[in-house]
Each structure stands twice: as structure tokens, then as C-alpha cells.
Amino acid sequence: MYVKVLKLFQLFVGDDTNSVVKVYSLKNDSWNKVPDCPYNLCYPCSFGTLASGALHWLVNPKVKSDRTNLILAFDLAVEEYRLVPQLDFYDKNSSMDVGVLGGCLTILCNHNRHRLDAWVMKEYGVQESWTKLYSVQPFEYMFPVAYSKCGEEVLLEKNSKRLVWYDLKNNKRVKNVKIRGMIFFRRASNWCYKPLEEDIESWIGAREDKRGCYLCSTDFDSLDRAIELDHPLKTPHLGTEILGSCNGLLCLYNGEEDVVLWNPSTRKYKKLPVTIMEFPHDGFCVCQFVIYGFGYDEKSDDYKVVRLVQFYADDNDLWESEVKVYSLKNDSWNRVRDCPYYLRYKRGYGMLASGALHWVVNPKAESDKTNLILAFDLGVEEYRLVPQPDFVDKDFHMNVGVLGGCLTIQCNHFKVNLDVWVMKEYGVKESWMKLFSVMQPETIRSFDYVRPVAYSNSGGEVLLEKDLKKLVWYDLNKKRVRNVRILGAPDTFELDICWGSLVPLSGNGEGNAKKQQAGEKKKNKKNRKKR
């Protein structure tokens, strides 16, 4: 038995692909270059799935002109490529993923989020041996992990959040799983993140397409062309996240040891010192979620980065947290009081409004699904709850955001409509106002996710991000939309706004931050008056 590691790099330019493939042998303790990959990877950040002595990926014959999903195998013994025969699918528009179960190759077929089918290849390489294992309808992402000892149940990873046992005989979920050992979770998303452009007045950003993960930008006033950015964390093989933007500064992230503050207008940056995670006492799972936020403390004229880590115990209603705050002025991290609530979303970066970072939280991890809005005040470094409107219908998916400097709530009534609420006077419950509702399909065709990004310069329209794929302007008076087309924009993206500034990164704001924030408040106030 020989242990090997395969490393595959692909560079996409239009429909042309260049790849480099190397194989490491533990026996020889060396890397060896093998023939280039003859196909294009569907998912640029995916890992090879091991079954029957081969690694497997989903591939396409071409990058954009052919969307055919193929299963590529790399035989570790002979170090050669081959295609695995698939089913004659009756619905070839379904998206696919590959996995392994009980040593057998599996396929997951997502039928436009209406149904999920799982197929298993009982005899490797034999097309006729494909057997449907289970179907989940209505759609939930149920990834098979392992059979039970008796073989009558399958352990499933549900929506990248929890584990459940699924009864194959009766075709139903039977029980949730409480983790007592250690299971290593990969990040659920293959995204690698946001962007911006070079104008002292305004910026807007986007992220990731088939070429890989990169940052690009476009001018907010024109929204006409996307330009790839050079930034201090740019590398060929790692994606960079934007953890937040404030007063013309961006907080960039490539990993726990690579976090920087960057001013794209001056090209100056500051790398943050590394701070370790302080694990809790025994009994808590090592599976932790790490959430960041970035903002400006007006009281001390200081920029701060907040890192919030939550650890979970065997009992899903027990957790511990570690919260640290970085000060640019002091160039150091300081631990503050633990977060008293359970984070609702594991990738929810803090939304900055009125000098505080905001997240959606629950009182308890599993037993209480009440949505609360938690604020962390950057000035006094303390937590508080933000009052919400008295919703008539509470059956919706809730998220928070910022629009024109004001805190917002997005209430997504799935496949029906989206309501956007704005808090006109921060902290005052009575100041919540429903800004608009987007109906399906009257206003916008079917969508899963819509997020307000910014007001137009006139204040009469709101820029909306739809399903991480499209931008539209929504007219607040006429209640209709118009599409935005940006040349060179990625196929999938997420936006962030950054207003250009000359804020220095020497560890001392020298008053520029206050001037910049005053300018942004003045501009936001002007836009609100126009409405």
C-alpha cells in the first residue's frame, strides 16, 4: 500500500485551461510531475474524493461553453486519468456533487432545490450498478457520511450544520446526532471573497468565478467594468475574504495568521499580530466557528477588529465563547467578556452601524429559535440587544445589514416576498420603518436571497444583490427593477462598499478617521433627505 498526495492547479483564461499536476509519494518522500488534467474542474476549491484506489472530481469539457458534468478519476496506482460512467439522467439540468459511502462512489443530484437524490455505485466502473439510495423532498442538503453498523441507516450531514441518522428502509430521518468524539468539518462554502476599485469617492466590490478566488472592483457611479485588484494578501492559490469596510479601510483575511487592514486608495496596509485561540475546558467539542467584525471606535478614535469564536459541547444547548478585540492604536489584541448568546449564522460577519457590530443570535443553540439582534459596542466593548419591530408574521428567515448608515432587517418569506426594514433612529424601537417589499415573481423573478447594498446618489433607488449572481436597481417610488450589467464581473460574487479616504495605518488615526466618518454621515443624511 502506497500513500500519495495529489496537488492540482488550474489557471482559466476564457475557454482555455492550463494545469499543473504533481503527486507526492510517502515511500519516495518526493514530488513527481504527472500529465496535465485534460478537463476543467467544476469547483475550484474542491478536494478529491477517494474510492476504489482513485481520486474523483466533477469536471467540464470546457470552462463556459459546455456545462456537461463529468466524473474524472485519477488512478493513484498507474497515475492516469479516466472518466467514470454515469447514469442516463432524466434531468441533466440538476447540479451534482460526488462523495463516498461504505467505500463506494456516490453522486448527489440537486434538482433545482426541489429534490435531492443520492446514488451509489455498487460495483465500481459498472454503469448498470448505480442504485438510488434515498431522495429528500422538499430539498435539504443531506450529504452521506457513513452507514450504521447494521447497514440499515446512513449518517447524513445536514445543510453543513448538523448530523442525522436516516432510515433507508422507511425513507425518513430518525434522530439527530450529538457529537462526542471529533469530526473535522470543512468549510461549507467554496467561495473566496470580496472586491473594490480605485476612486477617492466611492468603491464597490465583488468576488469569485471559475478562474478561482480573487478581488475585483468597479466604480459605484458607473457600475460599468470590473477590475481585478492587487492587494497585500494576493496569492495564486488562496482566496481572500473581506471581513468588513470602514472609512475607506478594508479588513482582509487569508487565514488566522494573515489578517491585514488595507487602504486601497493609498495602498498602505497594516498586518495584525497573530493571537492564539484559548480552548475551553474538557467536554467541549473542538469544532469551533470563527466570526469577525471590523469598525471604528469614535470615542477613542481607533479602529478595531473583533474575533468571536464559539465552541460546542455534547449537549447542543451548551457552548462557550472566546472574544478578542484588536486595537490599531495599541497594535494588540485584548480579551473581552464572552458572548452571552448563540450565533445564528456561522459566516455572519458583523454589520457596522452607529459604532457597534451586529449579528443575528439565539438565546440557546438548538432548543430556542427566537431571532435576536446582538450589538457589540466598539466604544465600551460591551453587548446589548437591539429592539425589533413588532412583526405580524414571524415565519421568515431574518438577517441584518446596513443601508445608508442605518441598521436594516431583511425578512425573507421564502419564495413569497422579501421585506426590508430600516431603523431611522438607532436604538429606538418606534423608528423602525418598512422601506420596501419585493414580491415574487411580480417584482423580481424567483430568488432565494436578496440583500440591499446601497442607495443611489439620488436616493430614489436601492442597489440589490440577488442570489450572489446579479445586481438590480429597485425604484422605491415605481416599485420596479432594472438590471445592472458589469463588464468582466465574476459569475458569482458578493458585494461590499468602500468609500475612498486617506486614513493612515500607522496605528494613529490623527483625526482623519473622525473627518472621514463625518463626511460619510453627511452624505448619508443628504441621501435620506432626497427621499
Backbone torsions as a table, in degrees:
resi	resn	phi	psi	omega
1	MET	NA	128.2	-178.3
2	TYR	-114.8	131.7	178.3
3	VAL	-93.3	129.0	-178.4
4	LYS	-136.6	151.5	175.1
5	VAL	-124.0	131.7	179.0
6	LEU	-109.1	135.5	178.0
7	LYS	-122.8	121.4	-175.4
8	LEU	-125.6	122.2	176.3
9	PHE	-113.3	137.3	175.3
10	GLN	-131.2	138.0	176.3
11	LEU	-118.2	122.6	-176.2
12	PHE	-104.8	129.2	173.6
13	VAL	-133.0	100.7	-173.8
14	GLY	61.7	-125.7	178.2
15	ASP	-96.6	7.0	178.9
16	ASP	-98.9	144.8	-178.3
17	THR	-132.7	135.6	169.9
18	ASN	-118.8	136.4	-178.9
19	SER	-135.3	154.3	173.3
20	VAL	-129.4	126.0	-177.6
21	VAL	-126.3	126.6	177.7
22	LYS	-129.8	148.4	-179.4
23	VAL	-123.7	129.1	176.5
24	TYR	-97.3	133.3	176.9
25	SER	-109.4	123.1	177.5
26	LEU	-66.0	-35.0	-179.0
27	LYS	-63.3	-43.4	-178.7
28	ASN	-92.0	-12.5	-177.3
29	ASP	52.3	50.9	-178.7
30	SER	-157.1	159.6	176.1
31	TRP	-98.7	145.9	179.6
32	ASN	-135.9	130.1	178.5
33	LYS	-76.9	134.5	179.7
34	VAL	-119.1	173.5	-179.4
35	PRO	-55.5	146.6	179.0
36	ASP	-60.5	153.4	177.2
37	CYS	-69.7	127.1	-175.7
38	PRO	-82.9	0.5	-177.9
39	TYR	-130.6	173.2	-178.9
40	ASN	-106.5	128.4	-179.7
41	LEU	-65.4	134.0	176.6
42	CYS	-70.2	-39.6	-176.8
43	TYR	-119.0	112.4	-171.3
44	PRO	-67.3	-19.4	-177.0
45	CYS	-113.1	23.6	-174.6
46	SER	-85.2	159.5	177.0
47	PHE	-105.7	146.9	177.7
48	GLY	-66.3	136.9	178.5
49	THR	-95.6	123.6	-174.5
50	LEU	-91.7	123.1	175.0
51	ALA	-154.2	135.4	176.8
52	SER	51.6	43.1	175.1
53	GLY	73.7	15.6	-179.6
54	ALA	-136.4	151.9	173.3
55	LEU	-96.4	143.1	-172.9
56	HIS	-128.0	141.9	174.7
57	TRP	-139.5	157.1	168.3
58	LEU	-84.4	134.0	-178.0
59	VAL	-136.8	166.0	172.2
60	ASN	-121.8	151.7	173.2
61	PRO	-63.2	-37.3	178.7
62	LYS	-136.3	164.9	-172.9
63	VAL	-68.8	-56.2	-174.4
64	LYS	-117.1	-29.4	-171.8
65	SER	-79.3	-14.4	-178.9
66	ASP	-137.4	116.6	-177.1
67	ARG	-97.4	14.0	-179.7
68	THR	-62.2	127.3	177.2
69	ASN	-88.1	122.3	176.7
70	LEU	-121.5	155.9	175.9
71	ILE	-106.9	114.6	-179.7
72	LEU	-97.9	133.0	176.5
73	ALA	-114.3	139.8	172.6
74	PHE	-116.1	110.8	-178.0
75	ASP	-73.9	117.7	-175.8
76	LEU	-71.8	-21.3	-179.5
77	ALA	-77.1	-52.1	-177.2
78	VAL	-96.4	-7.9	178.7
79	GLU	56.1	52.4	177.7
80	GLU	-132.9	159.1	-179.2
81	TYR	-96.3	152.7	171.0
82	ARG	-157.7	159.1	176.0
83	LEU	-96.2	141.9	178.8
84	VAL	-94.2	130.3	179.4
85	PRO	-63.9	139.2	-178.5
86	GLN	-113.1	176.6	173.6
87	LEU	-71.3	158.1	169.3
88	ASP	-84.4	83.4	-173.5
89	PHE	-65.4	136.9	177.1
90	TYR	-80.7	-18.0	177.3
91	ASP	-125.7	92.1	-176.4
92	LYS	-83.3	-0.3	176.3
93	ASN	-86.3	-3.3	179.7
94	SER	-72.6	146.0	174.3
95	SER	-84.1	153.1	-172.4
96	MET	-127.2	159.4	170.7
97	ASP	-147.8	153.9	179.2
98	VAL	-116.2	151.0	177.7
99	GLY	-153.8	-166.4	178.3
100	VAL	-141.1	140.7	-179.4
101	LEU	-143.2	121.3	-179.2
102	GLY	59.1	31.4	-178.9
103	GLY	82.7	-3.2	-178.4
104	CYS	-104.2	145.1	177.7
105	LEU	-68.4	140.9	178.7
106	THR	-127.2	157.3	173.1
107	ILE	-126.8	133.8	171.2
108	LEU	-107.3	128.1	-178.9
109	CYS	-115.2	115.6	178.6
110	ASN	-97.9	108.3	-177.3
111	HIS	-89.1	78.7	175.9
112	ASN	51.3	37.7	177.1
113	ARG	63.2	19.7	174.4
114	HIS	-98.7	-33.8	-177.1
115	ARG	-154.0	146.6	176.2
116	LEU	-119.9	124.2	177.4
117	ASP	-111.4	139.3	175.6
118	ALA	-116.8	126.0	-180.0
119	TRP	-117.6	146.1	178.5
120	VAL	-126.9	139.1	-179.3
121	MET	-94.1	98.8	-173.8
122	LYS	-63.2	-37.8	179.1
123	GLU	-123.2	112.4	-171.6
124	TYR	-58.6	131.7	177.0
125	GLY	86.1	-7.4	-178.9
126	VAL	-101.4	113.8	-175.6
127	GLN	-59.6	-39.2	-176.1
128	GLU	-69.5	-10.6	-176.6
129	SER	-87.4	-3.2	177.1
130	TRP	-62.9	129.9	-178.5
131	THR	-132.3	133.0	177.7
132	LYS	-72.9	124.6	-176.4
133	LEU	-89.0	-46.6	177.8
134	TYR	-161.7	164.1	173.9
135	SER	-130.6	140.9	178.0
136	VAL	-119.3	118.1	-179.7
137	GLN	-146.6	127.6	0.7
138	PRO	-65.3	166.9	-169.1
139	PHE	-61.7	131.3	163.2
140	GLU	-142.7	140.0	-179.0
141	TYR	-78.3	106.1	-177.2
142	MET	-117.0	99.7	-177.0
143	PHE	-94.0	123.6	-178.3
144	PRO	-69.8	135.9	-178.6
145	VAL	-112.1	-50.1	-176.7
146	ALA	-163.9	154.4	171.4
147	TYR	-78.3	155.1	169.5
148	SER	-72.4	169.3	-178.7
149	LYS	-62.0	-34.5	179.3
150	CYS	-80.2	-15.2	178.0
151	GLY	82.0	3.4	-177.4
152	GLU	-96.3	-8.7	178.3
153	GLU	-128.6	156.4	177.6
154	VAL	-124.6	133.2	174.2
155	LEU	-80.1	123.6	-176.6
156	LEU	-117.5	141.4	170.7
157	GLU	-91.4	115.9	-172.8
158	LYS	-99.0	117.3	175.0
159	ASN	51.4	30.3	177.9
160	SER	58.7	25.2	-176.2
161	LYS	-126.2	-36.1	-174.9
162	ARG	-146.8	172.5	178.4
163	LEU	-115.6	141.2	177.2
164	VAL	-138.5	153.0	170.8
165	TRP	-92.9	134.8	-178.6
166	TYR	-116.8	125.4	-179.8
167	ASP	-81.6	110.3	-177.3
168	LEU	-69.7	-33.7	-176.6
169	LYS	-69.5	-43.4	-177.0
170	ASN	-99.5	0.9	177.4
171	ASN	52.7	55.7	178.2
172	LYS	-155.5	156.3	175.1
173	ARG	-75.6	134.4	-174.2
174	VAL	-107.0	-36.1	-178.2
175	LYS	-166.3	152.1	174.1
176	ASN	-79.6	160.4	-177.9
177	VAL	-113.5	130.0	171.5
178	LYS	-98.7	121.1	-173.1
179	ILE	-77.7	126.4	178.8
180	ARG	-113.9	-20.9	176.7
181	GLY	-102.4	-146.8	177.6
182	MET	-121.9	126.0	171.4
183	ILE	-123.0	131.2	-178.4
184	PHE	-90.4	120.6	-178.1
185	PHE	-97.7	131.3	171.0
186	ARG	-80.8	156.0	174.4
187	ARG	-60.9	136.3	-175.2
188	ALA	-69.6	-29.1	-173.8
189	SER	-96.8	143.1	171.9
190	ASN	-94.4	4.6	-178.1
191	TRP	-71.5	155.7	173.5
192	CYS	-150.4	122.4	-116.6
193	TYR	-103.0	-146.6	-146.1
194	LYS	-75.6	-177.7	-169.9
195	PRO	-153.2	178.8	-175.6
196	LEU	-173.8	173.5	-176.5
197	GLU	-139.6	176.4	-161.1
198	GLU	-101.3	86.2	-179.9
199	ASP	-149.2	133.1	-175.7
200	ILE	-70.0	-13.5	-177.3
201	GLU	-91.3	-50.3	-173.8
202	SER	-156.4	151.9	-177.9
203	TRP	-136.9	156.2	170.5
204	ILE	-149.7	150.4	-173.1
205	GLY	-128.2	165.1	178.2
206	ALA	-148.0	174.8	-176.8
207	ARG	-154.2	149.8	161.7
208	GLU	56.3	127.3	167.8
209	ASP	-143.0	-163.2	-173.2
210	LYS	-65.2	-18.3	178.3
211	ARG	-73.3	-13.4	-178.0
212	GLY	127.4	-159.8	-174.5
213	CYS	-105.6	125.5	-178.6
214	TYR	-157.7	165.7	177.5
215	LEU	-104.0	136.8	174.6
216	CYS	-141.1	173.3	-174.4
217	SER	-149.5	164.4	173.5
218	THR	-148.8	150.0	178.9
219	ASP	-69.5	132.1	-175.2
220	PHE	-64.2	-37.2	-176.1
221	ASP	-67.9	-33.2	-176.4
222	SER	-102.3	-37.3	-177.1
223	LEU	48.4	46.9	-173.4
224	ASP	-111.5	-32.2	-173.9
225	ARG	-145.2	136.1	177.3
226	ALA	-95.4	136.1	-178.7
227	ILE	-124.1	128.9	178.0
228	GLU	-70.5	140.3	-174.7
229	LEU	-101.9	145.2	165.1
230	ASP	-93.9	126.4	-177.7
231	HIS	-139.1	166.9	-171.8
232	PRO	-67.4	-16.7	-179.9
233	LEU	-106.5	11.3	-175.7
234	LYS	-68.6	124.6	175.2
235	THR	-137.5	158.7	-177.8
236	PRO	-67.4	-25.7	-167.1
237	HIS	-121.1	0.8	179.8
238	LEU	-120.6	141.4	175.4
239	GLY	-89.9	148.1	-178.5
240	THR	-112.6	130.9	176.4
241	GLU	-96.8	150.7	167.3
242	ILE	-102.1	117.7	-177.6
243	LEU	-85.9	-12.5	178.9
244	GLY	162.9	164.6	176.7
245	SER	-135.8	147.4	-177.5
246	CYS	-162.2	126.2	174.8
247	ASN	51.8	37.7	177.8
248	GLY	85.8	1.6	176.9
249	LEU	-105.8	146.5	174.9
250	LEU	-117.3	143.2	172.4
251	CYS	-103.4	113.9	-175.6
252	LEU	-105.5	150.0	-173.2
253	TYR	-141.9	125.9	171.5
254	ASN	-118.5	3.6	-174.9
255	GLY	147.9	169.7	-175.2
256	GLU	-60.6	-23.9	-179.9
257	GLU	-99.0	0.5	-178.9
258	ASP	-132.3	80.4	175.6
259	VAL	-124.5	127.6	-179.2
260	VAL	-133.9	155.1	165.9
261	LEU	-101.6	132.8	-172.6
262	TRP	-136.1	133.5	171.5
263	ASN	-102.7	104.0	-176.0
264	PRO	-69.0	-16.5	178.0
265	SER	-77.0	-41.0	-179.0
266	THR	-98.0	-11.7	-177.7
267	ARG	68.9	11.2	177.7
268	LYS	-86.6	148.9	178.5
269	TYR	-145.8	161.7	179.0
270	LYS	-133.4	120.2	177.8
271	LYS	-84.0	133.0	-178.7
272	LEU	-80.2	143.5	175.0
273	PRO	-65.4	151.0	-179.9
274	VAL	-77.8	137.2	175.3
275	THR	-126.6	134.5	-175.7
276	ILE	-78.8	159.6	172.2
277	MET	-89.9	131.8	-179.4
278	GLU	-97.8	99.2	-175.2
279	PHE	-68.2	145.0	-179.1
280	PRO	-75.1	-176.7	-178.2
281	HIS	-68.9	170.6	-179.3
282	ASP	-58.9	151.2	-179.7
283	GLY	106.9	-14.6	178.6
284	PHE	-103.4	138.9	-179.2
285	CYS	-65.6	145.3	178.5
286	VAL	-79.2	-1.7	177.6
287	CYS	-76.2	106.5	-176.2
288	GLN	-117.9	156.8	175.7
289	PHE	-114.3	132.1	-175.6
290	VAL	-114.7	119.5	-177.6
291	ILE	-122.7	141.3	-179.3
292	TYR	-119.7	164.4	171.1
293	GLY	-153.4	153.7	-176.7
294	PHE	-140.5	135.0	179.6
295	GLY	-166.9	-175.5	-175.5
296	TYR	-114.7	130.5	176.0
297	ASP	-96.3	102.2	-176.2
298	GLU	-66.9	-31.3	-177.1
299	LYS	-61.6	-43.4	-178.1
300	SER	-107.9	6.3	-178.1
301	ASP	50.8	57.1	-173.2
302	ASP	-139.7	146.4	173.4
303	TYR	-97.7	138.1	-174.8
304	LYS	-132.9	143.9	173.4
305	VAL	-115.4	130.4	179.9
306	VAL	-109.1	129.6	174.3
307	ARG	-117.1	123.0	-177.9
308	LEU	-118.9	120.1	179.8
309	VAL	-116.5	132.5	176.5
310	GLN	-120.2	135.5	179.2
311	PHE	-114.7	145.5	-174.5
312	TYR	-121.0	143.1	-178.9
313	ALA	-96.6	-178.2	177.6
314	ASP	-57.2	-43.8	176.9
315	ASP	-78.3	121.7	-175.1
316	ASN	-63.4	-15.1	179.1
317	ASP	-93.0	7.0	178.0
318	LEU	-115.2	134.5	175.8
319	TRP	-154.6	162.1	171.5
320	GLU	-130.8	157.9	-178.2
321	SER	-135.4	158.8	173.3
322	GLU	-131.0	124.9	-178.2
323	VAL	-124.6	125.4	177.4
324	LYS	-126.5	148.0	-178.7
325	VAL	-123.5	127.0	175.6
326	TYR	-95.3	133.8	175.9
327	SER	-109.0	123.0	177.5
328	LEU	-65.7	-37.3	-178.3
329	LYS	-63.3	-40.6	-178.8
330	ASN	-93.9	-11.3	-177.1
331	ASP	51.3	49.4	-178.6
332	SER	-155.9	159.2	175.6
333	TRP	-97.9	146.3	177.7
334	ASN	-138.0	131.5	179.4
335	ARG	-80.4	136.4	179.3
336	VAL	-118.6	-178.0	-178.0
337	ARG	-58.9	141.6	-179.4
338	ASP	-62.0	152.6	178.9
339	CYS	-70.3	126.8	-175.9
340	PRO	-85.3	2.5	-177.6
341	TYR	-129.2	166.0	-178.7
342	TYR	-94.1	126.7	179.7
343	LEU	-66.8	131.1	-178.0
344	ARG	-75.5	-39.0	-176.8
345	TYR	-123.7	135.0	-172.7
346	LYS	-83.5	-3.1	175.9
347	ARG	-128.3	25.5	-177.0
348	GLY	-86.0	94.5	178.2
349	TYR	-68.5	147.3	-176.1
350	GLY	-62.0	133.2	177.9
351	MET	-92.2	122.3	-174.3
352	LEU	-89.9	120.1	175.8
353	ALA	-152.2	133.1	176.5
354	SER	52.9	42.6	174.4
355	GLY	73.5	18.1	-180.0
356	ALA	-138.1	151.7	174.1
357	LEU	-97.3	143.3	-172.9
358	HIS	-129.2	141.4	175.8
359	TRP	-138.4	156.7	170.3
360	VAL	-87.6	129.7	-176.5
361	VAL	-133.7	168.5	172.6
362	ASN	-121.8	153.0	175.1
363	PRO	-63.9	-36.4	179.6
364	LYS	-134.1	161.1	-172.5
365	ALA	-65.5	-52.6	-172.2
366	GLU	-120.1	-34.3	-170.5
367	SER	-80.5	-16.5	-177.4
368	ASP	-129.2	117.2	-177.8
369	LYS	-101.1	17.2	178.3
370	THR	-63.1	126.5	179.1
371	ASN	-86.0	123.8	176.0
372	LEU	-122.4	157.0	175.8
373	ILE	-109.1	114.3	-179.7
374	LEU	-98.1	132.7	176.1
375	ALA	-114.2	139.6	172.9
376	PHE	-115.1	109.7	-177.5
377	ASP	-73.9	118.3	-176.9
378	LEU	-71.6	-21.6	-179.7
379	GLY	-75.4	-51.6	-178.5
380	VAL	-99.6	-6.0	178.6
381	GLU	55.6	51.2	178.0
382	GLU	-133.2	160.7	-178.7
383	TYR	-97.3	154.4	171.2
384	ARG	-158.3	158.2	175.8
385	LEU	-95.6	141.4	179.7
386	VAL	-96.7	129.2	178.6
387	PRO	-64.6	145.8	-178.9
388	GLN	-112.9	164.9	173.9
389	PRO	-65.5	162.3	174.4
390	ASP	-85.7	88.6	-176.7
391	PHE	-69.1	137.4	176.3
392	VAL	-75.8	-46.3	179.0
393	ASP	-112.7	114.3	-177.5
394	LYS	-97.0	8.7	-179.0
395	ASP	-89.5	78.2	179.7
396	PHE	-154.1	164.8	175.1
397	HIS	-90.9	122.0	-173.4
398	MET	-108.3	141.3	172.5
399	ASN	-145.0	163.0	180.0
400	VAL	-116.9	156.5	179.2
401	GLY	-157.2	-168.8	178.9
402	VAL	-136.5	135.2	179.0
403	LEU	-140.7	120.0	-179.1
404	GLY	60.5	30.4	-179.4
405	GLY	83.1	-4.0	-178.6
406	CYS	-103.5	145.8	176.2
407	LEU	-68.0	140.2	178.9
408	THR	-127.2	156.5	170.3
409	ILE	-121.6	130.6	173.8
410	GLN	-107.0	120.2	179.5
411	CYS	-107.4	105.0	-175.7
412	ASN	-98.6	103.6	172.3
413	HIS	-85.3	97.8	-165.6
414	PHE	-50.0	126.1	178.0
415	LYS	65.2	11.8	178.8
416	VAL	-119.5	-66.1	-179.8
417	ASN	-161.7	166.2	175.3
418	LEU	-122.8	126.4	174.7
419	ASP	-104.8	134.1	177.5
420	VAL	-116.7	120.5	179.2
421	TRP	-108.3	143.4	179.6
422	VAL	-124.1	134.0	176.8
423	MET	-92.4	100.6	-174.0
424	LYS	-66.9	-37.6	178.1
425	GLU	-122.5	112.0	-170.7
426	TYR	-58.3	131.8	177.8
427	GLY	86.1	-8.7	-178.7
428	VAL	-100.2	112.8	-175.9
429	LYS	-58.4	-40.4	-175.8
430	GLU	-69.2	-10.9	-177.9
431	SER	-87.3	-3.9	176.3
432	TRP	-63.4	132.9	180.0
433	MET	-136.5	131.9	175.6
434	LYS	-73.1	113.8	-176.0
435	LEU	-76.3	-45.8	177.9
436	PHE	-166.3	165.6	173.8
437	SER	-127.1	136.1	177.4
438	VAL	-110.1	117.7	-176.2
439	MET	-95.3	148.5	173.0
440	GLN	-108.3	135.3	-8.9
441	PRO	-96.3	13.6	-174.3
442	GLU	-60.0	-48.2	-177.1
443	THR	-87.9	-53.0	178.3
444	ILE	-129.5	139.3	176.3
445	ARG	-60.2	168.3	-172.1
446	SER	-41.1	129.2	177.8
447	PHE	-141.6	154.7	174.1
448	ASP	-99.4	-29.5	-170.2
449	TYR	-149.6	128.6	174.6
450	VAL	-135.9	134.5	-178.7
451	ARG	-132.0	127.0	173.9
452	PRO	-71.8	134.9	-174.8
453	VAL	-108.4	-49.8	-175.5
454	ALA	-162.7	155.3	169.4
455	TYR	-77.1	154.0	170.7
456	SER	-71.3	168.3	179.0
457	ASN	-61.2	-31.9	178.8
458	SER	-78.9	-18.7	-178.3
459	GLY	83.2	-0.3	-177.0
460	GLY	-93.1	-8.3	179.9
461	GLU	-131.5	158.1	175.9
462	VAL	-123.8	130.8	176.4
463	LEU	-79.9	125.3	-178.3
464	LEU	-114.7	139.1	173.7
465	GLU	-100.5	123.8	-173.7
466	LYS	-113.8	116.6	173.3
467	ASP	53.5	28.9	178.7
468	LEU	58.8	22.3	-175.9
469	LYS	-131.3	-29.2	-173.7
470	LYS	-135.0	156.8	171.4
471	LEU	-119.6	139.7	175.8
472	VAL	-139.0	148.9	170.0
473	TRP	-93.1	129.3	177.4
474	TYR	-106.2	121.2	179.4
475	ASP	-82.2	116.9	-175.6
476	LEU	-67.5	-27.9	-179.1
477	ASN	-88.3	-48.6	-177.8
478	LYS	-82.0	-14.1	178.1
479	LYS	56.4	47.6	176.0
480	ARG	-143.3	166.5	-173.5
481	VAL	-119.3	158.8	170.1
482	ARG	-136.2	140.7	-174.9
483	ASN	-74.4	152.9	174.9
484	VAL	-116.2	128.3	179.7
485	ARG	-119.4	118.4	-178.3
486	ILE	-111.9	118.0	-179.2
487	LEU	-64.0	128.2	178.4
488	GLY	82.3	7.6	179.3
489	ALA	-71.6	149.6	178.9
490	PRO	-64.8	161.7	177.2
491	ASP	-66.2	-39.4	175.2
492	THR	-128.3	145.8	-174.0
493	PHE	-161.2	167.7	170.0
494	GLU	-139.8	139.8	-170.1
495	LEU	-99.8	153.7	168.3
496	ASP	-146.6	143.3	-179.8
497	ILE	-99.0	138.5	175.9
498	CYS	-140.2	117.4	178.0
499	TRP	-86.4	127.8	-175.9
500	GLY	-60.5	144.9	179.6
501	SER	-155.3	174.4	176.8
502	LEU	-114.4	25.9	179.8
503	VAL	-59.8	126.3	-179.0
504	PRO	-79.0	164.7	179.4
505	LEU	-124.2	40.9	179.8
506	SER	-87.1	-1.6	-175.4
507	GLY	98.6	-2.4	177.9
508	ASN	-139.2	119.8	-176.4
509	GLY	-69.6	-19.6	176.0
510	GLU	52.5	30.5	176.0
511	GLY	85.0	-14.4	-178.4
512	ASN	-64.4	-34.5	-178.8
513	ALA	-62.3	-44.0	-179.8
514	LYS	-63.9	-40.2	177.6
515	LYS	-62.7	-42.7	-179.9
516	GLN	-65.1	-44.1	-179.4
517	GLN	-64.5	-39.0	177.8
518	ALA	-62.2	-39.0	177.7
519	GLY	-63.9	-41.6	179.0
520	GLU	-66.5	-41.1	178.6
521	LYS	-61.9	-40.3	179.4
522	LYS	-63.7	-40.7	179.7
523	LYS	-68.3	-41.3	178.3
524	ASN	-64.7	-40.1	179.0
525	LYS	-64.3	-39.5	178.9
526	LYS	-62.8	-43.0	179.0
527	ASN	-64.4	-39.6	-179.5
528	ARG	-66.1	-36.2	178.6
529	LYS	-65.3	-34.3	179.8
530	LYS	-64.3	-27.9	-180.0
531	ARG	-81.4	NA	NA
